[in-house]
Amino acid sequence: MSEFRHETERLILRDWREEDWPRFWELTNTPAVMRWLGGVASEETKAAARARLEGYRANFGHTFWVLERKDDGGHLSGEMLGFCGLKRANVKGTPVFDMVEVGWRMREDAWGHGYAREAAIASLDLAFDRFAAEQVIALTVEGNAASWGLMRRLGMTRREDLDYIDDNWPAELNPTIVHLITAQEWAQRRNG
């Protein structure tokens, strides 16, 4: 499988390299970033996350890719910002199991610059154009207003009928709330 690389105006989405992992955890495994993701990750949690991300790439051709700012001489140029991309929803027994999911995680000093939105738009374009998804979901919790706010700005619709309780998370991180957009809705939004 050839290395994946996709560029937007300000960003590069690309496959993971061995040297990326320590930097990714240094930048994103903080109390603020991990607030809605179960808290700062242990070594065991980090290893499991890496295995999942590498597995998605091997099995489906997509994953939550490394997200870098293009080297343009500006703020954070050439720096890893976090990740964004596509995976398959992996909580068995839920209404969304195995659906294509868009997701992102950004280092704290990259918040508020529109990077997550730009990367999510690119990921949704790829989901529908390259990977032929019929619909894409995004998952978060009610308290994470920044995340579900972006989902809505992307044109995704809140789908309470797909919400679920994830026993892997404590009560304050439940239920998982679901937003969804179809290929047709995305095409209308992009062409409209």
Residue pairs with C-beta under 8 A, 6 or more apart in sequence:
1 57
1 58
1 61
3 14
3 15
4 13
4 14
4 15
4 57
4 61
4 62
4 65
5 12
5 13
5 14
5 15
6 12
6 13
6 14
6 65
6 122
6 126
7 13
7 70
8 118
8 119
8 121
8 122
9 118
10 69
10 70
10 72
10 115
10 118
11 67
11 68
11 69
11 70
11 81
11 115
11 118
11 119
11 122
12 67
12 68
12 69
12 70
13 65
13 66
13 67
13 84
13 85
13 119
13 122
13 123
14 65
14 66
14 68
15 57
15 63
15 65
15 66
16 53
16 54
16 57
16 63
16 65
16 66
17 66
20 66
20 80
21 50
23 80
24 66
24 80
24 82
24 83
25 41
25 46
27 33
27 80
27 81
27 82
27 107
28 34
28 82
28 83
28 105
28 106
28 107
29 40
29 41
29 46
30 40
30 107
30 108
31 39
31 40
32 108
33 82
33 105
33 106
33 107
33 108
34 40
34 41
35 144
36 140
36 141
36 143
36 144
36 147
36 173
37 105
38 45
38 169
38 170
38 173
41 49
52 87
52 90
53 63
53 64
53 83
53 87
54 63
56 62
56 63
56 64
56 86
56 87
56 88
57 63
59 88
60 86
60 87
60 88
60 131
61 131
62 85
62 86
62 87
62 126
62 127
62 131
63 85
63 86
63 87
64 83
64 84
64 85
64 86
64 87
64 103
64 104
64 105
65 83
65 84
65 85
66 80
66 83
67 80
67 81
67 82
67 83
67 84
67 104
67 106
67 115
67 119
68 78
68 79
68 80
68 81
69 75
69 76
69 77
69 78
69 79
69 81
69 110
69 115
70 77
70 78
71 77
71 78
75 113
76 109
76 110
80 107
81 106
81 107
81 110
81 115
82 104
82 105
82 106
82 107
82 110
83 103
83 104
83 105
84 102
84 103
84 104
84 105
84 106
84 116
84 119
84 120
84 122
84 123
85 102
85 103
85 104
85 119
85 123
86 100
86 101
86 102
86 103
86 123
86 126
86 127
86 131
86 133
86 136
87 100
87 101
87 103
88 98
88 99
88 100
88 101
89 96
89 97
89 98
89 99
89 100
89 101
89 137
89 139
90 97
90 98
91 97
91 164
91 166
91 168
91 176
94 164
94 166
94 176
95 161
95 162
95 164
95 178
96 137
96 139
96 162
96 164
96 178
99 135
99 136
99 137
100 127
100 131
100 133
100 135
100 136
100 137
101 136
101 137
101 138
101 139
102 120
102 123
102 124
102 127
102 136
102 137
102 138
103 138
103 139
104 116
104 119
104 120
104 123
104 150
106 115
106 116
111 146
116 150
117 150
117 153
117 154
120 150
120 154
121 154
124 136
124 154
124 181
124 186
125 186
125 190
127 133
127 136
128 136
128 183
128 186
128 187
133 183
134 182
134 183
135 180
135 181
135 182
135 183
136 156
136 180
136 181
136 186
137 159
137 162
137 178
137 179
137 180
138 147
138 151
138 154
138 156
138 178
138 179
138 180
139 176
139 177
139 178
139 179
140 147
140 148
140 151
140 176
140 177
140 179
141 173
141 174
141 175
141 176
141 177
142 148
142 175
142 177
143 172
148 158
148 177
148 179
151 158
151 179
152 158
152 179
154 181
155 181
155 185
155 186
155 189
156 179
156 180
156 181
157 179
157 180
157 181
157 185
158 177
158 178
158 179
159 178
159 179
159 180
160 177
160 178
162 178
162 180
163 175
163 176
163 177
163 178
164 175
164 176
164 178
165 174
165 175
165 176
166 173
166 174
166 175
166 176
169 176
181 189
